[in-house]
Amino acid sequence: MNKTISEITKTECDHCGNPIRLVRIEAKVGNDTKTFCCEGCETVYSIINSLGGSYYYNLKGNTKLDPVRIEDSDADIENELVYEKFVRKSGDHEEVSVQITNIHCSACVWINEKVLNEEDGIISAQINFASGRARIKFDRSKIKISKILSLIRTIGYKPVLFSPTEGTLEKTKQLKTLLLRIGVAGFCFGNIMILSVALYSGYFSGIDLDIKRLFHYASWVFATPAYLYSGYPFMSGFLTSIRRKTLSMDFLLFLGISMAYFYSVYVTLTDIGEVYFDSVAMIYFFILIGKYFEEKARVFASDKLESILCKLPETSVRVKDSGEDTIPSSDIKIGDTIRVAPGKRIPVDAVLISEQTYVDESFLTGESLPIRKKKGDSILAGSLAMDNPALILAGSDYHASTLSSLKLRLEEALHLKPKLQILTERIASYFISVVFGLAFLCFFVWYYVSGGNLEQSLVTTISVLIVACPCALGISVPTALVTNHILNADKGVLLKNPSVVESLSKANTIFLDKTGTLTEGKFLVRQVSVADDHLPLVYRIEKEVNHPLAKSLVKYLEPFSSVKERANQIQLLNLENVPGRGVKAELEIDSNQLSVLIGNKSLLEAENVSLGSFPEGEGSLILLAVGGTYLGSFLLADEIRPGARSFVSLLKHFVPNISILSGDRYPAVKYIADSLGIEKYSSDLSPEDKRSLISSAQSKGNVVIMVGDGINDSLSLAQANVSISHTEAEDLSLEKSDVVLTSGNLNGLVHSLLSAKKTREVILQNIIISFCYNSIMLPLAMFGLMLPVICAVFMACSSLTVLLNSLSIRFRIPKWKPST
């Protein structure tokens, strides 16, 4: 919306319908020009218009509304249209994302989080510095989103309800505004410098007082737009600090520049001393350039997140008995048949109906080679159909796909803060207070030492205030973490917790689950000693179990129609999953109740079942007992995951201790370990045994990674320093995991290790750069050896150095050859 403010013309506000009395705001909405009585009405109109405003205003008719007062409330936001679009459920509460458009330092993050978290009804508020986005969890019965937005506005910040489609436009607008502020500061600075050349020359060779006074007034004219417009973001932060009785980086910077500006005004009016108008414009010019590059980096980070969801097509072709029709992808329901043309992306998680197709999953895995999918295989949303038209059966709706979940989890991860970032932000807040005290001490000391020289005292104080702003320290950690998150997302790795970066970089021991991690988890039944009469019992129970072995048994029994028919007549009364062992079930068949055990040897022995002989051979053994009597077994063989051998070989270069932990039989585990070249392995382990082995390794000072995917791995995942799972894993394993391999591709684990080591190295470099900068520049400024302009250049350079160092992670990660 483009808007102008003009003098009163007799008309009515297009939002509230009240007469316009003082100021008239015109805003372009599409091809129409709308008129409003205040900024509040214009803001609310833009939101309602984006949600289908014509319907709302048709219902309103000629009803007059109270004009919107942004500083008091946003009552018109309180409608179900807004809540449906922007608010989502989070457990027992609601959650909303808010883009705060003028976040530009860690102090901004701190003050907003503090105010929000102290408000009754807000459960938690976390702000991602890199994107300027707040994730707010609240109790709708105690607080409304209008009150949340009002809270943010009262401290001088501009909140906008966030949705992915509108976020890019808002960020582009911010960048354009920032460029305009830089342009104004640069224009004013250039013209003032032309005048300053004459003033500098006159300082040495003499200049007529009237000419000097003219140049001073002209410099004042040019400096004022830079001070008021280019410096507005810093002025806003300064005023907010005063209202909240806190100190911030903006407070230091704007105070220093204001001292230079008003001292120069004093000199201009009294003709006593020299002016520093050039410093005002130049300082803002250099600092805003640094802020622009910081904002560009944020936009890049945010755009990478948005591009994840943009992989999904807007429309899809649905196939029905009556023919085909094109529908919005958001209308796809579970069970719909969708036709995907070659070169198009899969809109939802689905199962392939066609005989075969090739898909490109590089958006998740980083692998460029097409992957062959056969009938019945799962395909992830966003995969690119390569060769021929593919028929798929939707397994999720549009918003519940793996891709949508990945973006949401990535957003959540970016809002969390590691301990190191919390520490640096706390140091920065204390440092600001110390600098403020030192600046005033410096003023009085210099005033005394210089014999009452006000100009020298002010210049030195201004230099201290400007050079000591800890901006570089504030961005040293978050910029590196955001870059690391983006690089991992490109390779199909989701870091759910940013604190895991430090542990990953120090890891020296890794425990690998066998089934579903090193193997495909697609078992083939090799031997069966169970009588045909008992197969329906197995089919009825295993249909309810989400485990690779159970799925393989169901797939094996599915073709037998008599087994399926008989199973449909069996009622499942109770089902208990015994992690690491199997399942217990209570069935009713022909009015008879049966107790059934399906699992490994440990399960049956624990239930005091007498066991007979077992079939020999490599593989996993599933035993069946009914009513306490052993009735036979299934021997299933698993295939090693493609690329696992080269993955283990590569992993040995980075992690010295590699072991397999498995609940499977010794022969099966030994076969996999020997095949992959892993010397250490343990078999027949319960979940408690796995956790004990990890705890034992940790007690020896090792930093442990656990990679697993089943319910039986949840205890060990929770125990490990770093827990890793993949999106095909059990929900409980995903819940316990710090890192998720979104495609199940093990190559992502190698990348996460390499990027974590480099990210930790860069974070430490950034902190050292920040401390070195302040420890060198602050004393120089206090001793009067640096002019304010030079201080501004060095402050901007320090922030840019930290920023560029963080962005360089992309090019500094060691090259490695991915497994095939």
N, C-alpha and C positions, 0 to 999 in steps of 0.2 A: 504494500500500500504506500503510494507516494502522497505526502500531505503537505499543505501549506497553511499558514495562519494569517488571516486577514482581519480587517476591521469589521465591525458588526454590520450585517445585512439582515433584514427582517426575514427570518425563516425558522424552521423547527429542526431539532436534532433528529437525525435518522435512526438513532438508537432509542433514546428515552422519550422522544416526542415533545419535549419541553421547549419553549421559546429560547432562542439564543440571545443573550443580553450583552456580554462583554467581548468575548473573543469567539471567532468562528473558525473551526478547523475543517479544511477540505481534504478528503482522502480519495485517491483513485482506487476503486474496487472493480477489477475487470475493465469493462468499457464505461462504467458509470462513475460519476463523481458524487460522493456522499459527504454530508455535512454534519458536524458534531459540535456539541457545546463545550466539550472538555476532552482531555487526553484519556480519561477513564472510559468514556463512552466509545471513543475511537478504538481503544484496545479491546474492549469486550465485544464490539461489533465484529472486529477482525477474527476473533476466536469463534464466535457463533457462525459467522459466514463460512468459515472453513469446515464447519460441521453440518452444513446444510441450512444456512441461515434463513432462506426464504420460507421454509416451513415454520420456523420459530416466529418470524415477524408476521406471517399470515395469521397465526393463532393470536398474536398479541393485538392485532388490529389497531384501533385508535387509542388503546389504553396508554395512559401516561405513566412513565416510570420515573423514579428518582434518579437524577443524574449520578453517574458513577463517580465515586471519589476513591481514587486508587490508594491513597494513603490510609483510608479507613477500611474499606472492604471491597470485594469483588463478588457481590451477591449474585449477579447474573450468571456467574460461572457455576453456581450450584444448581445444575440440572442434569438429568440422567444422560443426555447426549455427551456432555463433557466427561462424566464419570465412565461411561461406556468406552470412550475412546482413549482416555489417558490413565485411568486407574485400573489396577489389576489386584486380584486377591493374593495375599501372601500369608498362608497359615490362617490364623484367626483374625488377621488385620488386613488393611488395604495398603497398597504401595503406589506411589506416583513418582514419575521422573520429571525434574524441573531443570531447565537450562537457565543458568544464571549467567547473563550475558557479559558482565564486567568483572569476572574473576580473573585476576592476573598475578597473584602471588599466594604463598602459603598462608600469609596472615589473613587474606580474604577467605580462604577455606576455613581457617580456624574460627573467625568471628561468626561466620554463617552457621557452622556446625554447632558452635556454642549456644547461639540464640535459639536455634531450632530444637536442639536436644534438651534444653531447659524448659521448653513449653509443654504444658500438660496435654496429653493426648498424642504426642509424637513419640513413637516407640524408639526410633533411631533415625538419624540423618547422616548420610555419608556423601561426601563430595569428591568427585574425581577431578583432581587439579588439571589433568591433561585435556579433558573435554569440557570442563566447567559445568559438569552435569551433577545434580544432586539426586540421590536415591533416598526417598523419604518413606518410611513405614509409619503408618498412623492408625489411630482408632477413630473410625468415622463417627462413632457415637459421642466422642468428646471434642473433636476438632474437624473442621471442614477445609477443603483445599483452598477456598477463598481466604481463610485466616492464615494458612501457611504462606500463601503468596504475599499477603499483607505484612507478615512478619519480616519477610526478606526485604520488602520495599522500605520498611521503616528504618533499616540500617543502611540504606543508600544503594542497594543492589537491585538489578532488574530481572525478575523471574519470568520465565515463559514456560508454560506447560509443554513438555517435549513429546514429539512423536517423530519416528524415523523419517517420514516423508517431508516434514517441514524443517527438520534440523539443519539440512544442508543450506537452505535458503537463508536461514537466520545467521549461520556462521559466515556465509558469503557477505551478508550485509555488514557484519561486524568488521570483517577485513577491509571492506571498502571505506567504512567510517574511519578506521585506524589509518589507512593510506591518506585520507583527506586531512587528518590531523597532522600526519607527517608532512604533507604538502604545505599546509599553512605554516608550520614551524620552519620548514626549509625556506619558504618564500620570505618570511619575516627575517630569518637569520641572514639570508643573503643580502637583503637590502640594508639591514643594520650594519653588516660588515663593510659595505661600501661607505657608509657614513663614518664608521669607526676608523677607517684608514685615514680619513682627514683628521679625526680627533687625535689619533696616535701621532700623526705627523705634527699636529699643532702642539702636542704635549712636549715635544723636543725642540721645535723651532719657533713656537709661539703662534697664537691664533687669536683673532679678534673675539671679544667676549660675546658680541651679538651673534656672530657666526657659530660660535661654540654652543650658545644657548639654542639656536635654531636646530642644530644637529641633535642636541639632546632631546628637544621636543619631538623631532621627526623620529628618532629612535624609540621614544616612548610610544608614539603612535603605532609603529611596527611591532613593538614588543607586546603590546596589550592583547591583540588577537592570539598570539602564541601562548601568552600566560592564561587567558581565559578559555579559549577553545581547545588548543592542543593539550593544555594541562588540565582539562576538565576531569578526566578519569582520576587523576591524582588529587585534585581538589575535592572530588566527591569522597574519596577514601579518607582524606584528611578530616573533613567535616564529620564523617561517620565515626572516626576514632575519637573525636571530641565528644560526640553525643554518647558514645558507649564507654567513655573514660578508659580507653585502651590505646596502646601505641602500636603502630603498624609501619610497614616500609613506606607506604604512601605518606604517612604523617611526617617522617624524616625528610623525604624528598621534597614535598610541597612546602614544608616549613623553610627549608634551605633556599629554595627558589624564590619564595615569597619575600624572604629577607633581602635577597639580591634585588628583586623587583622594586620593593618599596623604598629601599635605601637609594636606588637609582632615581626614583620619583622625588625623594627628598633632595638629592643633589641637583636635579633638574630645576626644582622650584627655588633653591637657595643659592645655586652656583658655587657650592662648597664641595670639593672632592671630584671624583670621577664616577661615571655611570657604568653599570654592568648589564645593560639591556641586551647586549649581544650574548652574554652568558645565559640569560633566561631562555632565549630562543634556541641557542645552540644546545643547551643541556636537554631540553625537551626533544629536539630533533634527534639527537643520538640515542636517547633512552627509548623514544618511540620506535626507532628502527629496530632496536633490540626486542621490544615488545612485539613488533610485527612478525619477526622471525619466530618468536616463541608461539604466537598465535597461529602462524602457518603450520608449525609442527603439531599443534593441537588439532587443527583442522585435518591434517594428514592422518593423525591417529584416529580421529573420530570417523573420517571417511572410510578408513580401512574396516572399521567395525560395521558401518552401514553397508559396505560392499558385500559383506557376508550374506546379509538378508536379501540384497538386490540380485543375488544369483538366481532367485526363484522367479519364474515367469509370471507375468501379470494375468494371462489368460491360458486356458487349457481346453483340450478337446475331450469331451466326455462321450463315451460310447454307450448307447442304450439299445434295446430291442427295436425301438422305433427309428433309430438312426443316430447320427452324430450331431452334437451341438457344442458351440463354443461358449464357455462360461468363465467368469472370474475365478482365478485359482483359489481365492479365499472362500469360494462356495463349495469346494470339493469336500465330500464326506467320506468317512471310512466305508470301504466296500464298493466305491465307485470304480468303474473301469475307465481308464484314461489312455488315449492314444498319443504317443509322443513321436513327433517327426524327427528324422535325422538332423543333427545340429541344434536341437532344442534341449532345454534342461528339464529334468524330472521335477515336477512341482511339489511332490510330497514323498515321504517315506513310503515305499511300496514293495510289492512282490511281483516278479516278472511272470506274465502269463504267456508271452511269446516263447518259442522254442529256445532262442538265444539272441543275445545282442552284445555289443561292445560299448562300454561306457568309460568316460574320462572323469576320474574323481580327484583330479589334481588340486581342485579348490580346497579339499580337506587334507589330502595326503602329501601334496607337493610332488607326487609321482606323475610324470607326463605320459607314461605308457598306458594305452587303453586296457581295460580289464574285461575279460569275457564273463558274461553272466548267463546262466542257464535257467530254464523254466523252473520256477519255485524259489530262485535266489532273491535275497533282499537287495534293494537298491536305495541308496540314500538320496534325500531331496537335494537338488542342485547338481546332481550328476548329469553329464552331457551325453545324450544318445549319439552314437558315432556313425553306425553303418546303415541300419534299416529301421523302418517304423517299429516302435515297441509298444505292445499292449501291457499295461500294468494295472494291478489291483491296489487301490489306495489303502495303506495300512495306518494312516494318520490323517488328521485334517491339516490344513495349510499352516496354522499357527502352532501346531504341536509337533512339527517335524524336527528331525535331528538338527537341521540347520538353524531353525528358529531357536531351539534350545541352546545351541552353541553360542549364538549371539547374546542371549540373555545371560548365560553363565559367564561369558567373557565380560559383559558389562558389570555383573556383580563382582567379578574378580578385580576389576580395575578400581572399584570403590573401596576395597579393603586396603589397609595400609600395613606394610611390614614394620617391625620394631625399629628398624634403622630410620625409616622415614618419620615415624613419630618422634624419635629422638632428635633428628635434625630440625624438625619444626619447633620443638620445644626450645632447642638451643637458639634458633633464630628469634623466637619471641623474647627470650632473656637478653639476647644480644642487642635488640632494638632499644630496650630500656637502658642498657649500659651506655650505648652510643649517645642516646639523648642526654644522659647525665654528663658524659665526657664533652659533648659539644658545648654545653653551657659553662662547664668548668674551663674549657679552652677559651671561650669568649672573655671571661673575667681575668684569666691569667694573661692573655695577650693584651687586654685593655690596660692591665697594670704594668706589664713589661714594656709596652710601647709608649708609655707615658700618656695614656688617654686617647690613642689613635683609634677612633671608632671604625674607620674604614678597614684598617688592617684586621681588627678584631672580628668584624662581621664577615670579611672574606674568608678568614681561616675557619670560622664556625660553619659557614656555608659549605666549605670544602669537606669538613668532617661529616656533616649531615648527609651529603650526597655520596661521598665515596664509601661510606660504611653501610649503606643499605644492603642487607644480606640476601639479595635476590638470587644470586648464584647458589647460595646454600639451600634456599627454599626449593629450587627446581633440580637440585643435584640428583636426588633419588627418584622422584616421580617420572622425570623424562626418560631415564634409563629403563625403568620398569615398564613403561608404556611401550617403548621400542621393543623390548624383549617379548612382551605379550603379543605384539603384532607379528613378529618374526615367528614365534611358535604357532600362532594361529594359521599362518601361511603354510606351515608344515603339518597341520592337522593335530596340533597339541594345544590343549586348553589347560592353563594354569589357574586352578580355582582359588588358590591362595598365594598372593605375591610373596609371603614370607618364605615360601618353599624354595625360592631362588637361591638363598644362602645355603640351605641344606643340600640342594642338588649340586652346588658348586664344590661342596666338601665331601660328597659321598665317596666311600671307598669299599662298600659292601653292598651287593645286590642279591636279593632272593627272588627267584622266578617260580611262579606256579606253573605246573605242566599243562594241564588240560585247559584248552581255550586260550592259553597265552603263548606257549611254545608250539603247541599243536593247534590244528584248526578247530578242534572241538566238534568235528563231524565224524562221528564214530560209525564204523560198519560192523554189523553183527556177523561174527565169524562162526561161532558155535552156539547151539541152543540145546539144553537138556531138560527144558520145562515141557511138560505134557501139554497137548493142544487144549485140553479142557481148562487149563489155568491161564492161558494167554489173554482172554478177555479181562481178567482181573488186573493183569499188568497194564494193558492198554487203558483201562478206565482210570487207573491211578496216575500213570505217567503223563497222561494228557493234561493234568493239572499242575505239573512240575516244570519249572523253567530252568532246566539244567541240560548241558550238551548230551549227557548220557541218556536222560529221559527222552529228549527230543529224538535221539537216534533210535531208541526202542519203538517210539510211536511211529516214526517213519518206516521202520522195518515191518511193523504189524499192520500198517494202514492198508496195504493192498488186499488183505484177507477180509472179505466182506462178512464172513460168518463171525469173525472175531469182533468186528465193529458192531454188528447187529446185537450180539450177545452183550457187549459192553454197554450198549444203550439201555439195557434192562437192569443194569446194576446201579444201585443208589449209593453215592458216596456220603457217608455220615460224618466222617471226621478225617482230617489229613494233617499230619504233623511232620514238618521238615526237621531232620536231625542233621545239623551242619557237619559236613565232612564224613558222614556215614550213609545217609539215605533217607527213606521216609517210612513213617508208620501210618497205617490207614485202617479205618473201620468201614466195612461195606455191608450192605444189605442186599441179598440175592435170594429170590424165592422165599421171602419172609425169614430167611436165616441171616444172622449177623456173623461176619467173619473178621478176624484180626489179621492183617496182612503186613508183612515186612518186606521191603525191597531196598537192597543196599549192599554194602560190602561186608566182609567177614566180621569186622568189629561190631557192626550193628546187631547181627544175629547172635554173636557171642554174648553181648551185653544183655540180650533178652533170653539167654540160657537155651538157645536152640542148638540141638545136636546136629553137627555138620557131617556130610558125607564126603566123597572124593570130588576134586575139582578138575576141570579140563586143563591140560597143559598148553602153553603158548604165550607169546607176547601179547599184552593187551590188558584191558580193564575187565574185571569180573564183577557181574551183578548177580546177587543171590536172591532167591525168592523163598519165603516161608509163610505158611498160612496156618493159623491156629497153633503156632509153636512148632510146626513140622516143616523141615527143610524139603523143598519140592523141586529144586533144580537151579540152573544158573544160565546166564548169558555171557559169552566172551565177546568183547567188542575191541576192535583195533582202531587207533586214531592215526591220522597222518600229520607229519611235521609241517608246521606253517611255512609256506613259501618264503624264502629269504631268511629263515631263522638261523641257518648255519652261518651265513656271512654276517648276520647281525651279532651273533655271539662272538665270532672271531674279531669283529670290529670293537665290540664292547670291552674286550680284554685289554685294549690299549688305554682305556680310560678308568676302568674299575678293576682293581686287582683281585677282589674276592667275589666270585660268582658261584651261586649254589641254586639247586632246585629243591623246593619244598613241595611235597605232594602227598595227598591222602591215598593215592593209588598203590597198587601192589608193587613189590620190589622189581619183578621182571620188567614190568611196563616202564617204570621210572628209569631203570638201568639202561634199557634200550634207547630211550630218548636222550639220556645224558651222554652215552657213548656216541650216539649219532651226531650230537652237537659239539662234542669235545669239551663237555663240562665235567670236571673231575670230582666236584663235591655235590652230593645229592642225598636226600633223605626221603624215605617212603613210609607208607602206612601211618601218616601223621594225622592226628585230630587237630581241629582249630586251636585248641589250647597248646598242643605240642609245637605248632608253628609259631605261636606267639612267644613261647618260652625260648625257642631258638633265636628269635629276633632279639628278645630282651637280653639273652646271654651275650650276643654279639655287641649290643649297645653298652653293656656293662664293661666291655673291654676297650671302650673309647671309639668304637666304629660308628660312622654315620651310615645308616641303613636305608636302602630303598627296597620296597616290596612291590612286586608287580603281580596282580591277581585279578580274577574276574568273577568268582563265585561267592555264594553266601558263606561258604566255609573259609573264605579268605578275609572276611570282614574284621575278625579279631586281629589278625596279623597286619592288615592294612592300617588299622587304628594304632597299632603299637609302633610301626616303623616311623622313622624320621620323615620319610617321603613315601607316600602311597600312590601307586599308579594303577589305573584301570583303563578300560576302553568302553565305547558307547554300546557295545554288544553285551556288556557285563550285566550282572544282576543289579537291581536298583540299590540294594544295600551296599554293594561294593562301590558303586558310583558315589553314594552318599559319603562313604569313608575316605574317598580318594582326594588327594591334593592335586593330582594331574590326571587328565583324561585324554587318551589317544582316540581322537574322534573317528578314526577309520579302522582302528585295530592294527594299524601298520607299526611294526616295532621300530622302523627307522626314526619315527618321531621321538623315541626315547633317547636315541643317540644325539639328535639335534638339541633336545632340551638340556642334556648334560653339557654340551659344548656352549650353548648360548648362556646357560646359567653361570658357567665359569667366567665367560667374557663379560657378562653383565655385572657380576660382583666386582670384577677388576675395574670396570668403568665407573661404577658407583664410588669405589674408594678413590679413584683418580679425581672424580668430580668434587668429592668432599675435600680432598687435599688442595685442589685448585682454589676452592672457595676460601678455605682457611688461610692459604698462602697469600691470596689476594688481599684479604682484610688485614692480615698481620703485617703486610708490607705497606699497603697504601694508607691505612689509618694513622700510623705514626708520622708518615711523610706529610699528611694533611695537617695533623696537629702541630707540627713544627713549621707550618707555613710554607712548605716547599712545593705545594701543588695548588694551582688555580682551580676554581669550581668547574670551568669548562673541561680541563684535563681530567678532573675527577669523574665527570659524567661520561667521558669517552672510556675510561678504564672500567667504570661500573658496567656499561653496556657490553664492553668486550669480555668481561668476566662471565656474564650471563650467556653471551653467544658462544664462548669457548666451551662451557658446560653443556650447552644445548647441542652443539656440533659433535662434541665428544660422545654424547649419548646416541645421536643418530648414526654415528660411525660404527656402532655395534654390528649393523647389517653387513658391513664389508670386512669386519675383523674376525668373524667367526671362522675357525679353521675349516678348510675344505675337506670333505670326506666323500667317499664313494658309497652311495646308498645301496643296500642289499636288493637283490632281484629275486 
